[in-house]
Structure formats: structure tokens, C-alpha cells
Amino acid sequence: MESNEYLSKNQANDLGLSKEEKKTVREKRDKLLADTDWTMMADVNMEIEKREKYVNYRQELRDITKQKDFPYNVIFPILEV
């Protein structure tokens, strides 16, 4: 944006909301990742298929920010183990 361009009040509010929405979604995503960190430890005894489900779930969580409607309409993955 050039220095001579100004945001309307509504545009500025939208940007602030977007920033807060992004923060909220990322916080939820980060908690879900933290809840499954233990599954990636080398000493965890787990079936290969089950481990792959965790790996895929965690990747889907990291990819949430790539969803088309992020941050307003985010679909969180479901872990089925």
C-alpha cells in the first residue's frame, strides 16, 4: 500500500478482526498439536498405521492456515485412532 492510500474505518476494523481471528485459530491449532506431541517421541510404542494417522492429523493442523476461508471458516481435522 502506498503512503498516500488510506484505509476506511471499516477496512481497518476488518484487518483488526482478521488478526484476532487468526490468532484465535492458531492458538487452538497449537493446543491440538501440543496435545499430540507425545505421539512423535521416538520411544513411544505405537502401531505404524496409528502413528501415520497422528502424522497426517498433525500435518492437517499445520495446513489450517492454507484453507481458503482462513481464518473465518476453518475446518479442523478429526483424529480417528
Order of alpha helices (4+ residues) and beta strands (2+ residues): alpha-alpha
